Amino acid sequence: MFKNYLAGKYSKLYSRETFVAVCGSAGKTVATLAAGKVLSHKYKTITTDSYHDSTIAIPGTILKLNPTTKRGVFELSIKIPGQMDFYLSLIQPKVVLITRGEKQMQDDMIKLVEQIPQDGALIINAGDIDSKKLAEKCKGQVLYFGEDPQNCTIWAGNIKTENFSTTFELNLGVERVKVIFPFLGRHNVYSALAAALLGVLENIPLTKIKIALESLSPLEHHLQIMDGPNNSIILDDTINATPLSVEAAIDTLMQIPARRRVLVLGEMKYLGESSDRMHREVAQKIYKEKLDLVFLSTGEALIIADELKNLGFWEEKVEANLQHSQLVGKLLKILGSGDVCLIKGQRSSRLDEVVKRVRGSLN
């Protein structure tokens, strides 16, 4: 496409320090927006559009650069092996944030890390084995975030989910600030930490980083809290569904006080030969957490149903191979006061339409 060609040529007019890349198997979008907000306390900054695929958003964002723009934060979403080649034909970021590694896309992530120059930096999760393997490939500085003060430049403590937000203590050396982060879930704290560490790299004070993180607005379809029918609560997480993000969303669901916890889940895509195993691993997570009701859509979501049956999960608590209209009907029938329902799926599965139709009943 001519737009991609033009974007690749136009990006060469800017220094490498202009470009910051965010990659990983979960938490990329929140990390991208948080990084942009943090950097905006020092520079004029732009970020990729969170509602478009990276293949569209990155060229479009490049073409929005102008001489006053000092930083651009780009989300790199890898759906198929080899996709990193396309991204690196457009930008060569000096700083890279990796929220969490992913074995299926390890070769692509290695390409991203290997292009970091000696005066560049890699910001990674200290608690993630796959990410730490990537550090060995980096010629530049490697900085760690996480929960371990012994091995991290910046770390979180006292993480809590309360009042439908997440609070944590942000630590840097002897400095400490409390952050009220407007995103649900422990996994989103790691996105905040990655952005905060980028701020530290850019010599932005911790107090300003706190202000930046707390000023973010919740994202549509990212564990978005909504009123449901009959005084229930819906968590709309219909933007993406990787194995790690599904497990993180279930963890978040388990942290919220509820009469019953209900899961609506679509199939996970782009998993290749690992699809069967990974769908079964999600089933094992559901079994472990003993969710009250599980509604599964079509396609490879049926693998989850099969594994739940193998595990001995209560058959009366699981229904599978459900079309959107059936999901809507069941939720309208069963959701009641005190129930919390997580609706999770790929954007292409269009489970956001289920959310929309269920909430439409409230009008």
C-alpha positions, 0 to 999 in steps of 0.5 A: 500500500502506498500509505505504508510506503509513505509512512516508512519513508516519512519516519526516516526524517525523525531520530530513533529516540522519537519512537517507543515501541510497546509489545507483549502478549497482554496489557499492550494497549493500557501500557501504550496509553499510560506511556503516552500520558507519562511522556506528555509531562515532558514532551509533545507525544502521540500514541497509536489509536487503540481501536485499530489494528497495529497494521493500520494504526502504526502507518497512520500515527507516523503520518501524524508526526510533525517537527514539534512531536518529540515522542511517539508510542507505538503498540505492536500487536503480533498476530501472525509470525513474521509480522515484526518485519513489517513493523520494523520497515516502518519504525526502528524504536530506540526504546522498547517496552515488553509487557510480557513475552510470548513463546509463539511470537518469540522470534518476532520479539527477538527481532524487535529487541536485537534492533535496539541500539547500544544507547537504547533501552529495553524495559521488561517484566522481571517476573516473566521468564520469556521476557528475561530470555529476550534481555540476553539479545539486547545491546542496550540498557535493560531495565526491570519492573515487577513486584520484587524490590531486589531485582527491579528498578521500579516495583509495585507493592500492596496491590488491591482491587477495590471500588472497581479500581486498582490501587498500588504503591509505586516504589523507586528507591526510597521514594513511594507514592500510592496510585489509584489506577482506573483499570481493573486487575493486577495484570494492568498494574504491570502495564502501569509499571512499564510506563512508569519505568519509561518515565524514570528513564526520561527523568520524569519525577515520580510525583508526575508519573503518579498524576499521569497514571491516575489521569487515564480514562478507562478504555472501552471493551477493556474490562469496562464496568457496566450496569447489567440487567436486574442490578447485575454487573457486566465486565466488558472485555471484548477487545482481545482474547489470548490465553494470558489475557483470558486468565488475567481477566478471570483472576480479576473476576475472582477478586470482585465480590459477587453472588455468582460469577458468570463467564461468557467466553469466545474462542481464542484465535491466532494460536496455530498448532498450540490452539487445542492445548491452550484452550484446554489450559483455559478450561483448567483455569475455569475448573480451578476457580470454580466459576458459577456459570460458563457460557461458551460461543462457537468454534474452538471454544468447544475445546474448552467445553470438552476439557471441562467435561473431562475434568468433571466440571458440573455439566449443568453449569456449562453451555457451549456452541451458543450463537450471539442471540442465544447468549443474549437470551440466557444472560437476560434470563439468569443475571440477577442482583449481585451477579458479576458477568465477564464477557471476554473474546476477540474483537473479531468474535463480536461479543461486544454485540452481546454486551450491547444487546444485553445492556439495551434491555435496560432502556 
